[in-house]
Amino acid sequence: MNTVPVETRRTHFRRLGLLLTTATLVTSCGAPPPAKPLPLANLDLTPSPSVSRTSACPKSGAVITTGEIDAAMGLRALNIVLTNCGTRAYRVNGYPTIRVLDSDGKPLDVKVSRGSSSIALIDDFDATPKPATLKPGEKTVAGLVWRNTVLDSPVAPVNGSYLEITPAPGERSQIVPQHIDLGTTGKLGVTAWK
């Protein structure tokens, strides 16, 4: 026989319902929508899978992936990882070239600047580029930073679905699925390869 008073059971059910509702809201609110695959006919894509011994390696010998977005109070940060997946040394120096693309693979009107000074003051984000040589399997990282600020403006919020990343001038770009929510700022800051 159940000895728990009816009022106590009701209180437990209310708390459980509140807990489940809160958990649902927390897990669904900040999650970006998944990027849709780009139509291959529209773009010349280089695969950017997680790097492993069995994954395809572009002719350049370098593959680009992205990390998780670190979001706090409207400020977003993201690592771009370049891995030498080839058999020879790969040299990096300077900044990657970044373009934000919409869900159809079209470039969005986004101003990409070197460093973070136009967005936020972040230690080491404005460091001078230094050349580095990556041995096979070694990695280097560049950072992106932006604000998801939406102002009362005639400009619609910008939401990108992909990043087109060119590791160095003259090299082939790689397209990586990545949700970028720039709000109405239209600005993105990038570091040099580190």
PyMOL commands that set and color helices and strands:
alter all, ss='L'
color gray80, all
select helices_A, chain A and resi 6-29
alter helices_A, ss='H'
color red, helices_A
select strands_A, chain A and resi 62-66+70-72+75-84+90-92+97-101+111-114+132-134+139-147+158-166+174-183+187-190
alter strands_A, ss='S'
color yellow, strands_A
deselect
rebuild
show_as cartoon
